[in-house]
Structures are given as C-alpha cells and as structure tokens.
Amino acid sequence: MELSDSKVIAADRETVWEALLSPDVLKDCVPGCQEMSGNAEDGFEATVVQKVGPVKATFKGSVTLSDMVAPESLTLTGEGKGGAAGFAKGAARVRLEAGEDGTTVLSYEVEAKVGGKLAQLGSRIIDGFARKMADQFFTRFQEVVEGPGETDSPEVAEGSGEVRKKGWFKRVISG
C-alpha cells in the first residue's frame, strides 16, 4: 500500500524539523502509542495498541530515522510485531519546503506492509487502515507544531491524564 499527501504547517522549516526528531512529538502523534523512548540518532522504541478490523494487537517495535538532510528531508521507518496478530512495517519519506509567510510545506509518501493474521483481513481493510493511520499521524503532527487555533481547547494526553494544549511543541522550543 502506498499513499502520498502534503500539509501546510504554520511554522518555519527548522521548527518542523526539530518536531520530527522529538520523541515526545512522535509519541503524541502516533495513533495508539502507549510508550516511546530513544532518540533521533539511535532510533526509538515504541509500544502501540491498535485495532485493525476484528484484530486488536499490541505492537512492540522500533522507529528509525534515515536519509536525513537537515532541514529538508528524512525517512521514518517503523517495524512492529504484534504477537499472534502478525507484524506491520512502514516507511514515510518526508520532505520539507519553505512556504509563503514563514510556513512549511510537509510532503510525505508512505508505504505499509503487514503479515500474519493481519494480512488475512484483505487488502481493502489494510489499505484503509494504513491510510487512516498516516492521515491521523500527519494531521496530529500539524496540530502539535502549529499551536491552538481560536476554537481549540486543551486535550488530555492519552493514558497519562496530562493536559496539553495543541501546539505545545512550539512553546517548548521557543521558551
């Protein structure tokens, strides 16, 4: 399964780049992420809980960053094992271009593969799930970096009870 899209993020390219390298941002943006540790140089370890069709699984895996050309492009590669449910692998090639008025155009191409019990669900279910995951990740990433709009309200970070306003990352690096 392959897909591509882009988002215009109301932040400069360096801010967006730093956010892509942050384990806190990645944890916030990966749907179902329970834990994320590590760093951009050595890679990240993650635990993600997801339901794909009738199959719910806890995936333990890794995320590595490669082909890094600061602050222009990188590849995020993830691989997780979900026990009896099977495995999931994916890669996102991300490009950052300076936009107008200090914005950044983030373009991405995503490839995803699954195996085991998950692969038996059929390509339509898997493709739809992968598309939804990628869209949720990059939409959430945009929200975290940009900050709150006039109608945004604080959110409770999943599982932690911690209240964070959207856009907390921008305030962290500027403060």
Secondary structure, 3 states (H helix, E strand, C coil): CEEEEEEEECCCHHHHHHHHCCHHHHHHHCCCEEEEEEECCCEEEEEEEEEECCEEEEEEEEEEEEEEECCCEEEEEEEEECHHHCEEEEEEEEEEEECHHHCEEEEEEEEEEEEHHHHHHCHHHHHHHHHHHHHHHHHHHHHHHHCCCCCCCCEECCCCCCEECCCHHHHHHHC
